[in-house]
Amino acid sequence: MNKRKPTHPGEILLEDIIKPLGLTITEAAKDLGVSRKTLSEIVNGKSPVTPDMAVRIGIATNTSAESWLNMQTKLDLWTAMQERPKNIIKFSISA
């Protein structure tokens, strides 16, 4: 597993798309059909990119929804691995 924390897809959306286009969060939220609060929480890394949001971003940016969900999944998995439970006993599989 990667030691470096993956970048939140909301940060990528903000830095690589919203800012270069000169859009405000309010304008981008309107274009995506979501509330300003929803988009703000995503670009600030406080909320995940959901499948619905991934579809919206994909359509708006002419990218795949899967790519946005994959970024979120990598971050979620990295986070879960950092908080790995200690009380797991491996299954013993016998032939």
Buried (B, 14 or more C-beta within 10 A) or exposed (E): EEEEEBEBBBBBBBEEBBEEEEBEBEBBBBBBEBEBEBBBBBBEBEBBBBEEBBBBBBEBBEEEBEBBBBBBBBBEEBEEEEEEEEEEEEEEEEE
